[in-house]
Amino acid sequence: MTAIDQAGLVVARPPRLQALRHFAREFARRPAAMAGLAILVAITVLALTAPLFIHASSLDVINAPGQPISPPSARFPLGTDYAGRSILALLIWGTRPSLAIGVIATGLTMVLGSALGLLAGHYPGATSRVLMAFTDFFLAMPTLPLAIALAAVLGQGDTSITIAIAVTSWPGTARVVRAQTLAVEARPFIERARALGARDSQLVLRQVLPNVAPFILVQGTLTVASAILTETTLTFLGLGNPTDVSWGAIINQAFFQGAVSAGAWWYILPPGFAILIVVLGFTLIGRAIENILNPRIAR
Amino acid sequence: MAGASAPLSAQSLSALEVPPPGGASSARDFTDFLARKLAAALASLAMLLVVGFVIFSVMPSNPVEAITRGHFTSPRQEQFLIRQLGLNQPLWDRFGHFVVNYLHGNLGYSWQFEEPVSTLIAQRLWPTLLLMGSSTILSVLIGMWLGVRSGWRPGSLLDRTSTGAAITFWSMPTFWLGILLLVVLSAGFGPIPSLFPAGGMSTPGSAGGLTPAHVLDVLHYLALPCLTLTLVTFGQYQMIMRSSMVDEAGNPYLLTARAKGLRDAEVRQKHVVPNALLPSVTLIFIQVGTMVSGAITVETVYSWPGLGYLTFQALQIPDLPLLEGCLIVFGASVIVFNLLADLAYRALDPRVRRT
């Protein structure tokens, strides 16, 4: 036992800055990771700068600039929607709510999942068992019906969609964080901190959380991808803000305003591809971070 | 632990050929196991009822307002509704009534269809079972076939294309894929004529019954929704089967089988596939949750008259008792299938039986 402890003390963790540099180098070496990063940077810039080159008035249903459901032309590179608005403009504007809801819902998910995971990992016994039974129940529940029920009761709108996503997607994170908390708490430096008189809150927040944080980051990146998918699904089903321009809303309007019978592929393809690309970007980055972190746990 | 695992893994090699060791102790083990799993499933069902009650009875700040939205209501009518809904009773009593009602199969009364929720759900159950069942069978067959072959030759052309296709379809929004198929194969796109109907379950006005004509008609309507769900879900089976094939392929018993002079296909089908099958078989049951979510959007896109479309219809009002019934039925089915997954795992893997 002491031998292991001493060995553990000898193999000290590298300073955080060095670890970060190592991480950045590994990340840059992976083409998939860099492609994912490029996608996200491009989309984020587009979302932030959209108001600079798209007038909110051109997204108004009443004063739409073009003819309804017309195919791509020089003036409207991706054609127009049921009201005659430019699909390209809608698409670019749609990055804003999709990204915002995805990221905010993920933030909530991470806070909820990490808190429960840390608690369950730190307090073994009855607390842990109850929390994990609770987590497993929500893990098994089908996501969409639960999210639909929540969003329907909370009323149409971005806030209720965000809450519905957070409430249905935290269990995976709670499981990962609990497992990592158990792994970290088995390491000798936790025993040292305890011997020095650290309180539970100090142990969890100052010692365990920083070591678990990379895994929360991985979970977070992957959760954004699934959150955006759930967000578009809920919006497609009509739970979103009806006046908002988002990818889910574009597909909803396309489907319910006769784009299918009109064969308006330009109306249906672009929002789906936008969703695919963003989901792909987050997934690529999440997987890359996971791969960079994994060999270190194995060691 | 290390000492015990050696004979166990030797036994697991012939997991599907040797009859399980019988005897009084294994029978008692099984009863214990079954009792434990049943208790867990019952606890989950109880939890499901609590969640349903909290969402639909505690969270809405004013259910009366939700019902009467858009209609003028006098204070007396409101009082009547409050009494009728039992909102003047303590929360605890309301929960008691709710549980008793659900246990008696009384799931409330739909605001929109003005029919009991249980009747509506019973009507819509079979179309959903048909859709989910057929697409599960198809995606299991396709996914496993591709997984076996791509895991046997990792890096081959088939492996790369099928893994790529599986991941692409899996990350697509289900409803979007459904709409695309609808545009191309139903609305008639470019040179492609309209091959499949756009929605519903059978030609309006057609006589029902089990006549060949009616069965063909339903299959014609089933084709597109089933294809959509299959495309979205086969990737799971492909990926799981592929990785367990790759895991198994490293085992030394393959060398023995080859040394006996078995051909490559025989080694694969007779020795590797049975051992690699386990994770994918249990996945079938666990996938029910994913299928449920997929069914909601696919049924919406194709107006397939099942529980998913019912959920969508309930959502438009929103018809809260109906939504609650759908949530409970979906949740309960997932709990039941998770229980079946545990049982199937035990039936298939002797190692689980020993613990």
Chai-1 contact restraints between the chains, C-beta under 6 A:
chainA,res_idxA,chainB,res_idxB,connection_type,confidence,min_distance_angstrom,max_distance_angstrom,comment,restraint_id
A,F137,B,S44,contact,1.0,0.0,6.0,A-B,restraint_1
A,F137,B,M47,contact,1.0,0.0,6.0,A-B,restraint_2
A,A140,B,V334,contact,1.0,0.0,6.0,A-B,restraint_3
A,A140,B,N338,contact,1.0,0.0,6.0,A-B,restraint_4
A,M141,B,G331,contact,1.0,0.0,6.0,A-B,restraint_5
A,P142,B,G289,contact,1.0,0.0,6.0,A-B,restraint_6
A,P142,B,V292,contact,1.0,0.0,6.0,A-B,restraint_7
A,P142,B,S293,contact,1.0,0.0,6.0,A-B,restraint_8
A,P142,B,F330,contact,1.0,0.0,6.0,A-B,restraint_9
A,P142,B,V334,contact,1.0,0.0,6.0,A-B,restraint_10
A,T143,B,S293,contact,1.0,0.0,6.0,A-B,restraint_11
A,L144,B,S293,contact,1.0,0.0,6.0,A-B,restraint_12
A,L144,B,I296,contact,1.0,0.0,6.0,A-B,restraint_13
A,P145,B,L327,contact,1.0,0.0,6.0,A-B,restraint_14
A,P145,B,F330,contact,1.0,0.0,6.0,A-B,restraint_15
A,A149,B,I55,contact,1.0,0.0,6.0,A-B,restraint_16
A,A149,B,L323,contact,1.0,0.0,6.0,A-B,restraint_17
A,A149,B,L327,contact,1.0,0.0,6.0,A-B,restraint_18
A,A152,B,L315,contact,1.0,0.0,6.0,A-B,restraint_19
A,A152,B,P318,contact,1.0,0.0,6.0,A-B,restraint_20
A,A152,B,L323,contact,1.0,0.0,6.0,A-B,restraint_21
A,V153,B,I55,contact,1.0,0.0,6.0,A-B,restraint_22
A,V153,B,M59,contact,1.0,0.0,6.0,A-B,restraint_23
A,V153,B,P60,contact,1.0,0.0,6.0,A-B,restraint_24
A,L229,B,P173,contact,1.0,0.0,6.0,A-B,restraint_25
A,T232,B,P173,contact,1.0,0.0,6.0,A-B,restraint_26
A,F236,B,F175,contact,1.0,0.0,6.0,A-B,restraint_27
A,L237,B,L315,contact,1.0,0.0,6.0,A-B,restraint_28
A,F255,B,I179,contact,1.0,0.0,6.0,A-B,restraint_29
A,V260,B,L182,contact,1.0,0.0,6.0,A-B,restraint_30
A,V260,B,V183,contact,1.0,0.0,6.0,A-B,restraint_31
A,V260,B,A187,contact,1.0,0.0,6.0,A-B,restraint_32
A,S261,B,A187,contact,1.0,0.0,6.0,A-B,restraint_33
A,G263,B,A187,contact,1.0,0.0,6.0,A-B,restraint_34
A,G263,B,F189,contact,1.0,0.0,6.0,A-B,restraint_35
A,I268,B,I179,contact,1.0,0.0,6.0,A-B,restraint_36
A,G272,B,W176,contact,1.0,0.0,6.0,A-B,restraint_37
A,I275,B,P173,contact,1.0,0.0,6.0,A-B,restraint_38
A,V279,B,S171,contact,1.0,0.0,6.0,A-B,restraint_39
